[in-house]
């Protein structure tokens, strides 16, 4: 077993201690059905199209909000360190905490009003997904995972076109390395959700209410 698979197995073990044994339904199609008051979690590498789909869902379904972690992180950075030329690891951790705290507050408020929450973050590791499901437990009617399965070279090309740095390319490669083994065994890794959609990132996606 290589290092990435070993770390993934350890991560899965940690995640399963937090999640109920829920039977999920899996769909390999680009038509997504989202019931009322759903927590919809995006999963995929940078550049896979997660934010594009998240925005599309919000534009097509009334009473939906987009919780964009990258955007909240950028806002927290500008607020907390407006003139910083350098950020330490401690600074970044603090910014991350502020961003996620706001994300959870926004999500809880929306769900209390019976809106859909589209949670837009990498979602690569089982523990990352389990943390969101656990923090928002009993606040949503259904949990849906949308996995954007995008070719890593296509994701890198999109990233370069946006002007991203080499660090972003490295992140695409590393996250793709952890995502691909999960796609071969989705029922093992993508647990805790009512429905899981594995989307072909090259095709058009439609969004419907049941």
DRENDO-1510 file (C-alpha; in Angstrom, 1 decimal, always signed):
<recs>
REC; n; res; u; v; w
REC; 1; UNK; +0.0; +0.0; +0.0 .
REC; 2; UNK; +1.5; +3.4; -1.0 .
REC; 3; UNK; +1.7; +6.4; +1.3 .
REC; 4; UNK; -1.4; +8.2; -0.1 .
REC; 5; UNK; -3.6; +5.1; +0.2 .
REC; 6; UNK; -2.4; +4.5; +3.8 .
REC; 7; UNK; -3.2; +8.0; +4.8 .
REC; 8; UNK; -6.6; +7.7; +3.1 .
REC; 9; UNK; -7.4; +4.5; +5.0 .
REC; 10; UNK; -6.4; +6.2; +8.3 .
REC; 11; UNK; -8.5; +9.2; +7.5 .
REC; 12; UNK; -11.5; +7.0; +6.6 .
REC; 13; UNK; -11.2; +5.2; +10.0 .
REC; 14; UNK; -11.3; +8.5; +11.8 .
REC; 15; UNK; -14.4; +9.6; +9.8 .
REC; 16; UNK; -16.4; +6.5; +10.4 .
REC; 17; UNK; -16.3; +7.0; +14.2 .
REC; 18; UNK; -18.3; +10.2; +13.7 .
REC; 19; UNK; -20.9; +9.2; +11.1 .
REC; 20; UNK; -24.0; +7.0; +11.4 .
REC; 21; UNK; -24.2; +3.9; +9.2 .
REC; 22; UNK; -26.5; +5.5; +6.6 .
REC; 23; UNK; -27.4; +3.7; +3.3 .
REC; 24; UNK; -26.6; +6.0; +0.5 .
REC; 25; UNK; -27.9; +6.1; -3.1 .
REC; 26; UNK; -25.3; +6.7; -5.8 .
REC; 27; UNK; -25.9; +8.3; -9.2 .
REC; 28; UNK; -23.5; +8.5; -12.2 .
REC; 29; UNK; -25.4; +11.2; -14.1 .
REC; 30; UNK; -25.4; +14.9; -14.6 .
REC; 31; UNK; -29.0; +15.6; -13.4 .
REC; 32; UNK; -29.0; +16.5; -9.7 .
REC; 33; UNK; -32.2; +16.5; -7.7 .
REC; 34; UNK; -32.1; +18.5; -4.5 .
REC; 35; UNK; -35.0; +18.3; -1.9 .
REC; 36; UNK; -35.9; +21.2; +0.3 .
REC; 37; UNK; -33.6; +22.0; +3.3 .
REC; 38; UNK; -30.7; +20.0; +2.0 .
REC; 39; UNK; -27.0; +20.3; +2.8 .
REC; 40; UNK; -25.2; +19.9; -0.5 .
REC; 41; UNK; -21.5; +19.4; -0.2 .
REC; 42; UNK; -19.2; +19.8; -3.2 .
REC; 43; UNK; -16.1; +17.6; -3.6 .
REC; 44; UNK; -13.3; +17.8; -6.1 .
REC; 45; UNK; -9.9; +19.2; -7.0 .
REC; 46; UNK; -9.3; +22.9; -7.5 .
REC; 47; UNK; -10.4; +23.8; -11.1 .
REC; 48; UNK; -12.8; +20.9; -11.3 .
REC; 49; UNK; -15.9; +23.2; -11.6 .
REC; 50; UNK; -17.2; +23.0; -8.0 .
REC; 51; UNK; -17.9; +26.7; -7.6 .
REC; 52; UNK; -19.5; +26.9; -11.1 .
REC; 53; UNK; -21.9; +24.2; -10.2 .
REC; 54; UNK; -22.6; +25.6; -6.8 .
REC; 55; UNK; -23.5; +28.9; -8.3 .
REC; 56; UNK; -25.7; +27.2; -10.9 .
REC; 57; UNK; -27.6; +25.4; -8.2 .
REC; 58; UNK; -28.2; +28.6; -6.3 .
REC; 59; UNK; -29.4; +30.4; -9.5 .
REC; 60; UNK; -31.8; +27.6; -10.4 .
REC; 61; UNK; -33.2; +26.7; -7.0 .
REC; 62; UNK; -35.0; +29.3; -4.9 .
REC; 63; UNK; -34.1; +29.5; -1.2 .
REC; 64; UNK; -30.5; +28.3; -1.7 .
REC; 65; UNK; -27.3; +29.9; -0.4 .
REC; 66; UNK; -23.7; +29.4; -1.5 .
REC; 67; UNK; -21.2; +28.9; +1.3 .
REC; 68; UNK; -17.9; +29.5; -0.5 .
REC; 69; UNK; -15.0; +28.7; +1.9 .
REC; 70; UNK; -12.4; +30.3; -0.4 .
REC; 71; UNK; -14.4; +33.6; -0.5 .
REC; 72; UNK; -14.8; +33.6; +3.3 .
REC; 73; UNK; -11.1; +32.9; +3.7 .
REC; 74; UNK; -10.2; +35.8; +1.5 .
REC; 75; UNK; -12.6; +38.1; +3.3 .
REC; 76; UNK; -11.2; +37.1; +6.7 .
REC; 77; UNK; -7.7; +37.7; +5.5 .
REC; 78; UNK; -8.5; +41.2; +4.3 .
REC; 79; UNK; -10.2; +42.0; +7.6 .
REC; 80; UNK; -7.7; +40.5; +10.0 .
REC; 81; UNK; -4.4; +41.3; +8.1 .
REC; 82; UNK; -5.2; +44.0; +5.6 .
REC; 83; UNK; -1.6; +45.2; +5.1 .
REC; 84; UNK; +0.3; +41.9; +5.7 .
REC; 85; UNK; +3.1; +41.1; +3.4 .
REC; 86; UNK; +3.7; +37.7; +5.0 .
REC; 87; UNK; +1.4; +35.3; +6.9 .
REC; 88; UNK; +2.7; +32.7; +9.3 .
REC; 89; UNK; +1.2; +29.2; +9.7 .
REC; 90; UNK; -0.4; +30.4; +12.9 .
REC; 91; UNK; -2.0; +33.4; +11.1 .
REC; 92; UNK; -3.3; +31.1; +8.4 .
REC; 93; UNK; -4.8; +28.8; +11.0 .
REC; 94; UNK; -6.5; +31.7; +12.7 .
REC; 95; UNK; -7.9; +33.0; +9.4 .
REC; 96; UNK; -9.2; +29.5; +8.6 .
REC; 97; UNK; -10.9; +29.3; +12.0 .
REC; 98; UNK; -12.6; +32.6; +11.4 .
REC; 99; UNK; -13.7; +31.6; +7.9 .
REC; 100; UNK; -15.1; +28.3; +8.9 .
REC; 101; UNK; -16.9; +29.7; +12.0 .
REC; 102; UNK; -18.7; +32.2; +9.7 .
REC; 103; UNK; -19.4; +29.4; +7.2 .
REC; 104; UNK; -21.1; +27.4; +9.9 .
REC; 105; UNK; -23.1; +30.4; +11.2 .
REC; 106; UNK; -24.3; +31.1; +7.7 .
REC; 107; UNK; -25.2; +27.5; +7.1 .
REC; 108; UNK; -27.1; +27.1; +10.4 .
REC; 109; UNK; -29.0; +30.3; +9.8 .
REC; 110; UNK; -30.0; +29.3; +6.3 .
REC; 111; UNK; -31.1; +25.8; +7.3 .
REC; 112; UNK; -33.1; +27.2; +10.2 .
REC; 113; UNK; -35.1; +29.1; +7.5 .
REC; 114; UNK; -35.5; +25.8; +5.5 .
REC; 115; UNK; -33.1; +26.9; +2.8 .
REC; 116; UNK; -30.6; +24.7; +0.9 .
REC; 117; UNK; -27.0; +25.1; +1.8 .
REC; 118; UNK; -24.4; +24.6; -1.0 .
REC; 119; UNK; -21.1; +24.0; +0.9 .
REC; 120; UNK; -18.3; +24.8; -1.5 .
REC; 121; UNK; -14.9; +23.5; -0.4 .
REC; 122; UNK; -12.4; +20.8; -1.6 .
REC; 123; UNK; -14.1; +18.0; +0.4 .
REC; 124; UNK; -11.4; +15.6; -0.5 .
REC; 125; UNK; -10.9; +13.7; +2.7 .
REC; 126; UNK; -13.6; +11.7; +4.5 .
REC; 127; UNK; -12.8; +13.4; +7.8 .
REC; 128; UNK; -13.3; +16.8; +6.2 .
REC; 129; UNK; -16.8; +15.7; +5.0 .
REC; 130; UNK; -17.6; +14.1; +8.3 .
REC; 131; UNK; -16.7; +17.3; +10.2 .
REC; 132; UNK; -19.3; +19.3; +8.2 .
REC; 133; UNK; -22.0; +16.6; +8.5 .
REC; 134; UNK; -21.3; +16.4; +12.2 .
REC; 135; UNK; -21.3; +20.1; +12.9 .
REC; 136; UNK; -24.6; +20.6; +11.1 .
REC; 137; UNK; -26.2; +17.4; +12.4 .
REC; 138; UNK; -30.0; +17.5; +12.8 .
REC; 139; UNK; -30.2; +20.8; +11.0 .
REC; 140; UNK; -30.8; +19.5; +7.5 .
REC; 141; UNK; -33.4; +17.1; +6.0 .
REC; 142; UNK; -31.0; +15.4; +3.6 .
REC; 143; UNK; -27.3; +15.4; +2.9 .
REC; 144; UNK; -26.1; +15.3; -0.7 .
REC; 145; UNK; -22.6; +15.0; -2.0 .
REC; 146; UNK; -21.6; +16.2; -5.5 .
REC; 147; UNK; -18.3; +14.9; -6.7 .
REC; 148; UNK; -16.8; +16.7; -9.7 .
REC; 149; UNK; -14.7; +14.1; -11.5 .
REC; 150; UNK; -12.5; +16.3; -13.7 .
REC; 151; UNK; -9.3; +15.3; -15.6 .
REC; 152; UNK; -6.4; +16.7; -13.7 .
REC; 153; UNK; -4.8; +18.2; -16.8 .
REC; 154; UNK; -8.0; +20.0; -17.6 .
REC; 155; UNK; -8.2; +21.3; -14.1 .
REC; 156; UNK; -4.6; +22.6; -14.3 .
REC; 157; UNK; -5.3; +24.3; -17.6 .
REC; 158; UNK; -8.3; +26.1; -16.0 .
REC; 159; UNK; -6.1; +27.1; -13.1 .
REC; 160; UNK; -3.4; +28.5; -15.3 .
REC; 161; UNK; -6.0; +30.4; -17.3 .
REC; 162; UNK; -7.2; +32.1; -14.1 .
REC; 163; UNK; -3.7; +33.2; -13.3 .
REC; 164; UNK; -3.2; +30.8; -10.4 .
REC; 165; UNK; +0.3; +30.1; -9.0 .
REC; 166; UNK; +2.4; +26.9; -9.2 .
REC; 167; UNK; +1.2; +26.2; -5.6 .
REC; 168; UNK; -2.3; +25.8; -7.0 .
REC; 169; UNK; -1.1; +23.3; -9.6 .
REC; 170; UNK; +0.6; +21.3; -6.9 .
REC; 171; UNK; -2.6; +21.3; -4.9 .
REC; 172; UNK; -4.6; +20.0; -7.9 .
REC; 173; UNK; -2.1; +17.1; -8.3 .
REC; 174; UNK; -2.0; +16.2; -4.6 .
REC; 175; UNK; -5.8; +16.3; -4.2 .
REC; 176; UNK; -6.4; +14.3; -7.3 .
REC; 177; UNK; -4.1; +11.6; -5.9 .
REC; 178; UNK; -6.4; +11.2; -2.9 .
REC; 179; UNK; -9.7; +11.5; -4.8 .
REC; 180; UNK; -9.1; +8.9; -7.5 .
REC; 181; UNK; -8.9; +5.9; -5.2 .
REC; 182; UNK; -12.1; +6.9; -3.6 .
REC; 183; UNK; -13.9; +7.0; -6.9 .
REC; 184; UNK; -13.1; +3.3; -7.4 .
REC; 185; UNK; -14.8; +2.4; -4.2 .
REC; 186; UNK; -17.5; +5.1; -3.6 .
REC; 187; UNK; -19.6; +3.1; -1.2 .
REC; 188; UNK; -16.6; +2.7; +1.0 .
REC; 189; UNK; -15.4; +6.3; +1.1 .
REC; 190; UNK; -18.4; +8.5; +0.4 .
REC; 191; UNK; -20.3; +7.7; +3.5 .
REC; 192; UNK; -22.8; +9.6; +5.7 .
REC; 193; UNK; -24.8; +11.0; +2.8 .
REC; 194; UNK; -28.4; +10.3; +1.6 .
REC; 195; UNK; -27.4; +10.7; -2.1 .
REC; 196; UNK; -24.1; +10.9; -3.9 .
REC; 197; UNK; -23.7; +12.2; -7.4 .
REC; 198; UNK; -20.5; +11.5; -9.3 .
REC; 199; UNK; -20.5; +14.1; -12.1 .
REC; 200; UNK; -18.6; +14.0; -15.4 .
REC; 201; UNK; -17.0; +17.5; -15.3 .
REC; 202; UNK; -17.0; +17.7; -19.1 .
REC; 203; UNK; -20.8; +17.6; -19.5 .
REC; 204; UNK; -23.6; +20.0; -18.8 .
REC; 205; UNK; -25.3; +19.7; -15.4 .
REC; 206; UNK; -29.0; +20.2; -14.8 .
REC; 207; UNK; -30.5; +20.9; -11.4 .
REC; 208; UNK; -34.0; +20.0; -10.3 .
REC; 209; UNK; -36.2; +19.9; -7.3 .
REC; 210; UNK; -37.8; +16.4; -6.7 .
</recs>
